Amino acid sequence: MHETITIVGTKIDNATLEEAISVIIKWIDSHGSPRYVVTPNVDHVIRLQRDKEFQNIYRNADLVLADGMPLIWAAKFLGTPLRERVSGADLFIKFCEIAARKNCRLFFLGGNPGDAQKAKEVLVRRNPGLHVVGVYCPPFGFEKDEQEKEKMVELIKAANPDILFVGLGAPKQEKWIYEHYQKTRVPVTIGIGVSFSFAAGTIKRAPMWMQKTGLEWFWRLMMEPRRLWKRYLVDDTKFFWLVLKQKIL
Protein backbone atom coordinates (compact mmCIF):
# COMPACT_ATOMS: atom_id res chain seq x y z
CA MET A 1 0.00 0.00 0.00
CA HIS A 2 2.51 2.60 1.18
CA GLU A 3 6.22 2.43 1.49
CA THR A 4 7.34 1.84 5.07
CA ILE A 5 10.32 3.29 6.83
CA THR A 6 12.05 1.96 9.94
CA ILE A 7 12.89 4.03 13.01
CA VAL A 8 14.78 2.18 15.75
CA GLY A 9 13.29 -1.16 14.69
CA THR A 10 9.72 0.15 14.32
CA LYS A 11 8.20 0.02 10.84
CA ILE A 12 6.01 3.04 10.04
CA ASP A 13 3.76 3.60 7.02
CA ASN A 14 4.70 6.71 5.07
CA ALA A 15 1.10 7.90 4.70
CA THR A 16 -0.63 11.26 5.01
CA LEU A 17 -3.75 11.79 7.13
CA GLU A 18 -5.87 11.92 3.98
CA GLU A 19 -4.40 8.65 2.64
CA ALA A 20 -4.84 6.91 5.99
CA ILE A 21 -8.53 7.87 6.15
CA SER A 22 -9.05 6.80 2.55
CA VAL A 23 -7.57 3.36 3.30
CA ILE A 24 -9.70 2.98 6.45
CA ILE A 25 -12.88 3.86 4.51
CA LYS A 26 -11.95 1.25 1.86
CA TRP A 27 -11.49 -1.38 4.57
CA ILE A 28 -14.92 -0.56 6.03
CA ASP A 29 -16.59 -0.66 2.61
CA SER A 30 -14.94 -3.98 1.65
CA HIS A 31 -16.44 -5.88 4.64
CA GLY A 32 -13.24 -7.92 4.83
CA SER A 33 -11.41 -9.32 7.86
CA PRO A 34 -11.17 -7.07 10.96
CA ARG A 35 -8.12 -4.78 10.95
CA TYR A 36 -6.42 -2.51 13.46
CA VAL A 37 -4.35 0.68 13.39
CA VAL A 38 -1.64 1.87 15.79
CA THR A 39 -0.25 5.40 16.16
CA PRO A 40 3.25 5.23 17.67
CA ASN A 41 4.93 8.10 19.46
CA VAL A 42 8.38 8.15 21.07
CA ASP A 43 7.04 6.48 24.21
CA HIS A 44 5.76 3.53 22.12
CA VAL A 45 9.09 3.19 20.31
CA ILE A 46 10.98 3.04 23.62
CA ARG A 47 8.52 0.50 25.03
CA LEU A 48 8.92 -1.61 21.88
CA GLN A 49 12.62 -2.07 22.71
CA ARG A 50 11.77 -4.23 25.75
CA ASP A 51 8.18 -5.50 25.42
CA LYS A 52 7.97 -8.58 23.18
CA GLU A 53 4.15 -8.72 23.29
CA PHE A 54 3.98 -5.07 22.18
CA GLN A 55 6.46 -5.82 19.35
CA ASN A 56 4.21 -8.64 18.10
CA ILE A 57 1.16 -6.36 18.14
CA TYR A 58 3.05 -3.77 16.07
CA ARG A 59 4.32 -6.38 13.62
CA ASN A 60 0.75 -7.50 12.91
CA ALA A 61 -0.84 -4.03 12.69
CA ASP A 62 -2.50 -3.15 9.38
CA LEU A 63 -1.49 0.51 9.52
CA VAL A 64 1.23 2.19 11.62
CA LEU A 65 1.04 6.00 11.66
CA ALA A 66 3.65 8.37 13.11
CA ASP A 67 2.16 10.28 16.04
CA GLY A 68 4.76 12.79 17.20
CA MET A 69 7.13 15.30 15.65
CA PRO A 70 10.27 13.59 17.05
CA LEU A 71 9.48 10.63 14.76
CA ILE A 72 9.25 13.02 11.80
CA TRP A 73 12.61 14.59 12.73
CA ALA A 74 14.21 11.16 13.26
CA ALA A 75 12.98 9.92 9.86
CA LYS A 76 14.47 12.98 8.16
CA PHE A 77 17.76 12.64 10.07
CA LEU A 78 17.97 8.98 8.98
CA GLY A 79 17.48 9.96 5.32
CA THR A 80 14.02 8.34 5.03
CA PRO A 81 11.66 11.29 5.51
CA LEU A 82 8.02 10.78 6.47
CA ARG A 83 5.61 12.99 4.55
CA GLU A 84 3.36 13.88 7.46
CA ARG A 85 2.72 13.43 11.15
CA VAL A 86 -0.59 11.58 11.62
CA SER A 87 -1.59 11.79 15.27
CA GLY A 88 -4.32 9.64 16.76
CA ALA A 89 -6.10 12.82 17.91
CA ASP A 90 -6.08 14.37 14.41
CA LEU A 91 -7.16 11.09 12.81
CA PHE A 92 -10.05 10.78 15.30
CA ILE A 93 -11.38 14.32 14.75
CA LYS A 94 -11.01 14.22 10.95
CA PHE A 95 -12.57 10.79 10.69
CA CYS A 96 -15.62 11.96 12.66
CA GLU A 97 -16.14 14.76 10.07
CA ILE A 98 -16.05 12.25 7.21
CA ALA A 99 -18.08 9.61 9.10
CA ALA A 100 -20.97 12.08 9.46
CA ARG A 101 -21.15 12.40 5.66
CA LYS A 102 -20.62 8.69 4.94
CA ASN A 103 -23.02 7.43 7.61
CA CYS A 104 -20.34 5.31 9.35
CA ARG A 105 -21.24 3.78 12.71
CA LEU A 106 -18.75 4.64 15.49
CA PHE A 107 -18.10 3.20 18.96
CA PHE A 108 -16.02 5.04 21.61
CA LEU A 109 -14.32 2.78 24.18
CA GLY A 110 -12.31 4.07 27.14
CA GLY A 111 -11.16 7.53 28.12
CA ASN A 112 -11.29 9.06 31.58
CA PRO A 113 -14.74 8.56 33.18
CA GLY A 114 -17.32 10.62 31.30
CA ASP A 115 -14.91 11.88 28.62
CA ALA A 116 -16.00 9.56 25.78
CA GLN A 117 -19.65 10.51 26.37
CA LYS A 118 -18.76 14.21 26.45
CA ALA A 119 -16.63 13.77 23.30
CA LYS A 120 -19.64 12.17 21.61
CA GLU A 121 -21.87 15.15 22.51
CA VAL A 122 -19.29 17.69 21.30
CA LEU A 123 -18.61 15.84 18.03
CA VAL A 124 -22.27 15.15 17.22
CA ARG A 125 -23.00 18.86 17.73
CA ARG A 126 -20.10 19.78 15.47
CA ASN A 127 -20.87 17.12 12.82
CA PRO A 128 -24.64 16.77 12.36
CA GLY A 129 -25.45 13.23 11.26
CA LEU A 130 -22.54 11.64 13.14
CA HIS A 131 -23.70 8.19 14.22
CA VAL A 132 -22.04 7.12 17.51
CA VAL A 133 -23.72 3.80 18.28
CA GLY A 134 -22.00 3.13 21.60
CA VAL A 135 -19.87 4.64 24.36
CA TYR A 136 -18.34 2.66 27.20
CA CYS A 137 -15.73 3.42 29.86
CA PRO A 138 -14.54 0.20 31.55
CA PRO A 139 -13.72 0.31 35.28
CA PHE A 140 -10.15 0.57 36.57
CA GLY A 141 -8.42 -2.84 36.48
CA PHE A 142 -10.72 -4.20 33.74
CA GLU A 143 -7.76 -5.87 32.00
CA LYS A 144 -7.52 -8.42 34.85
CA ASP A 145 -11.26 -9.16 34.88
CA GLU A 146 -12.29 -11.77 32.29
CA GLN A 147 -16.00 -11.12 32.89
CA GLU A 148 -15.57 -7.40 32.27
CA LYS A 149 -13.55 -8.04 29.10
CA GLU A 150 -16.28 -10.36 27.84
CA LYS A 151 -18.91 -7.71 28.62
CA MET A 152 -16.95 -5.13 26.58
CA VAL A 153 -16.82 -7.46 23.57
CA GLU A 154 -20.56 -8.20 23.80
CA LEU A 155 -21.46 -4.49 24.07
CA ILE A 156 -19.43 -3.71 20.95
CA LYS A 157 -20.82 -6.66 18.98
CA ALA A 158 -24.39 -5.67 19.88
CA ALA A 159 -23.79 -2.07 18.69
CA ASN A 160 -22.32 -3.34 15.38
CA PRO A 161 -20.04 -0.35 14.62
CA ASP A 162 -17.98 0.15 11.46
CA ILE A 163 -15.10 1.58 13.46
CA LEU A 164 -14.03 1.27 17.08
CA PHE A 165 -11.94 4.02 18.67
CA VAL A 166 -10.09 2.80 21.79
CA GLY A 167 -8.67 5.29 24.29
CA LEU A 168 -7.20 3.18 27.10
CA GLY A 169 -3.60 4.46 27.04
CA ALA A 170 -0.55 2.58 25.78
CA PRO A 171 0.25 -0.25 25.90
CA LYS A 172 -3.07 -1.26 27.51
CA GLN A 173 -5.17 -0.20 24.52
CA GLU A 174 -2.99 -1.96 21.95
CA LYS A 175 -2.92 -5.16 24.02
CA TRP A 176 -6.71 -5.06 24.44
CA ILE A 177 -7.17 -4.42 20.70
CA TYR A 178 -4.90 -7.31 19.70
CA GLU A 179 -6.64 -9.72 22.07
CA HIS A 180 -10.17 -8.76 21.00
CA TYR A 181 -10.30 -7.21 17.52
CA GLN A 182 -11.18 -10.53 15.86
CA LYS A 183 -13.87 -11.29 18.48
CA THR A 184 -15.63 -7.91 18.18
CA ARG A 185 -15.77 -8.31 14.36
CA VAL A 186 -15.49 -4.53 13.90
CA PRO A 187 -14.01 -3.75 10.45
CA VAL A 188 -11.43 -1.27 11.85
CA THR A 189 -10.19 -0.64 15.40
CA ILE A 190 -7.87 2.27 16.22
CA GLY A 191 -5.95 3.09 19.42
CA ILE A 192 -6.14 6.85 20.07
CA GLY A 193 -4.79 7.46 23.61
CA VAL A 194 -6.20 10.60 25.29
CA SER A 195 -8.12 11.80 22.21
CA PHE A 196 -11.55 11.53 23.89
CA SER A 197 -10.33 13.93 26.59
CA PHE A 198 -9.02 16.35 23.95
CA ALA A 199 -12.34 16.25 22.08
CA ALA A 200 -14.32 16.63 25.31
CA GLY A 201 -12.15 19.57 26.36
CA THR A 202 -11.26 18.02 29.75
CA ILE A 203 -7.58 17.92 28.77
CA LYS A 204 -6.54 20.95 26.76
CA ARG A 205 -4.45 20.13 23.71
CA ALA A 206 -1.30 22.12 22.97
CA PRO A 207 -1.68 25.22 20.76
CA MET A 208 -1.11 24.52 17.06
CA TRP A 209 2.31 26.25 17.04
CA MET A 210 3.51 23.87 19.77
CA GLN A 211 2.14 20.85 17.88
CA LYS A 212 3.94 21.93 14.71
CA THR A 213 7.24 22.73 16.41
CA GLY A 214 7.32 19.45 18.32
CA LEU A 215 6.66 20.96 21.75
CA GLU A 216 3.40 19.13 22.41
CA TRP A 217 5.24 16.84 24.85
CA PHE A 218 6.27 19.91 26.90
CA TRP A 219 2.67 21.12 27.00
CA ARG A 220 1.49 17.68 28.15
CA LEU A 221 4.22 17.64 30.81
CA MET A 222 3.02 21.02 32.12
CA MET A 223 -0.58 19.74 32.19
CA GLU A 224 0.22 16.47 34.01
CA PRO A 225 3.72 16.79 35.54
CA ARG A 226 3.32 14.11 38.22
CA ARG A 227 2.16 11.46 35.80
CA LEU A 228 4.38 12.28 32.81
CA TRP A 229 7.73 13.59 34.11
CA LYS A 230 9.45 10.19 34.12
CA ARG A 231 8.14 9.27 30.67
CA TYR A 232 9.28 12.48 28.99
CA LEU A 233 12.40 13.42 30.96
CA VAL A 234 13.92 9.98 31.61
CA ASP A 235 12.52 7.17 29.42
CA ASP A 236 11.99 9.05 26.15
CA THR A 237 15.46 10.68 26.07
CA LYS A 238 16.84 7.22 25.17
CA PHE A 239 15.12 7.60 21.80
CA PHE A 240 17.66 10.15 20.53
CA TRP A 241 20.59 7.86 21.37
CA LEU A 242 18.89 4.95 19.61
CA VAL A 243 18.31 7.07 16.49
CA LEU A 244 21.95 8.19 16.50
CA LYS A 245 23.06 4.57 16.85
CA GLN A 246 20.86 3.57 13.86
CA LYS A 247 22.37 6.39 11.79
CA ILE A 248 25.96 5.44 12.63
CA LEU A 249 25.46 1.69 12.16
Secondary structure as GFF3:
##gff-version 3
##sequence-region A 1 249
A	DSSP	beta_strand	4	7	.	.	.	ID=ss1
A	DSSP	beta_strand	10	13	.	.	.	ID=ss2
A	DSSP	alpha_helix	17	30	.	.	.	ID=ss3
A	DSSP	beta_strand	35	38	.	.	.	ID=ss4
A	DSSP	alpha_helix	42	48	.	.	.	ID=ss5
A	DSSP	alpha_helix	52	59	.	.	.	ID=ss6
A	DSSP	beta_strand	63	64	.	.	.	ID=ss7
A	DSSP	alpha_helix	69	77	.	.	.	ID=ss8
A	DSSP	alpha_helix	88	102	.	.	.	ID=ss9
A	DSSP	beta_strand	105	110	.	.	.	ID=ss10
A	DSSP	alpha_helix	115	126	.	.	.	ID=ss11
A	DSSP	beta_strand	131	136	.	.	.	ID=ss12
A	DSSP	three_ten_helix	142	144	.	.	.	ID=ss13
A	DSSP	alpha_helix	146	159	.	.	.	ID=ss14
A	DSSP	beta_strand	163	167	.	.	.	ID=ss15
A	DSSP	alpha_helix	172	184	.	.	.	ID=ss16
A	DSSP	beta_strand	188	191	.	.	.	ID=ss17
A	DSSP	alpha_helix	195	200	.	.	.	ID=ss18
A	DSSP	alpha_helix	208	212	.	.	.	ID=ss19
A	DSSP	alpha_helix	216	223	.	.	.	ID=ss20
A	DSSP	alpha_helix	225	230	.	.	.	ID=ss21
A	DSSP	pi_helix	231	235	.	.	.	ID=ss22
A	DSSP	alpha_helix	238	248	.	.	.	ID=ss23
###
